[in-house]
């Protein structure tokens, strides 16, 4: 797994307890920031999230959008219960349910369940006759638990049947199951092997996953040049995250000559397609002046986009900007708000900083117990600053 750079000033850490208990809490916090990792950046996607990469279009749709789609696919399931021009939901037959409409009523949900049942029945009939697309689709329904009980073993069974018929998406998903140990024993080499089969069929998501295997040395020998090759091909086949990872390679000189300008270009492509991680990375480039003119305002703009999408690193960096007044007016309340969002997601640096804010009453009510809770969470992840702070709290309590 790629490990982000950290900036430690070791001589300063010896003075940390003095600053923490010096009484001038805002000065202490500013100085502690120098010792804490200042702008956290995690450029590569964690592989534990790969199960989100299954390529089924309707999985990202809202419930009412699914209903609209299923009405077209299985009209019989939505047929009017009585003669007339209206269906059971009270809507005209030629009406569509917009994505921004209110939640479906119970009748619509009942119709959705009926349609899902029809979908499963249709897919199963086709799958048992050897239709690889239906085998793949049935595997996805088992994987997601849509229309039937979730069962990873059954998902693997149907993915394998479709994969044996050289259906690339099924080969990719079978690799995902092997990587995560879902329905099969975890086997990184087998995962990489299935990714490769699909990647060689020019399936973009598999090319992306294979690139990650080479980048992290999972199931294959680590090879940055090979990672770049597959990231590049995935990017050409429309995988936005591949652009982000190419940017990481250019920024760090992994498998290619180091080039901040090209890194920024790659990050921007992914960021403009809504990838939160890339938005954070592009913001970091603006904050540091890497490949672009340094601009705190542009950094904040991209951090904010990333934070709104729920990316913990974007939330943390946005909090730092509010705390320091960089690119935005200083607002400790906003800083605490974004630290908390990132901390809840498990980001140790955010937990540490939120603990400091709670301990000193910065942007929130002073609450030593709440502070200690967050210090302990950060320390459990190996955050050295949190560990030192807890040691000092315990030392003070013994006096």
PyMOL commands that set and color helices and strands:
alter all, ss='L'
color gray80, all
select helices_A, chain A and resi 10-13+16-20+25-35+47-53+57-60+63-73+75-78+106-128+132-144+152-164+168-180+188-199+204-216+224-236+240-252+260-271+276-288+296-308+312-324+332-344+348-360+368-380+384-398
alter helices_A, ss='H'
color red, helices_A
deselect
rebuild
show_as cartoon
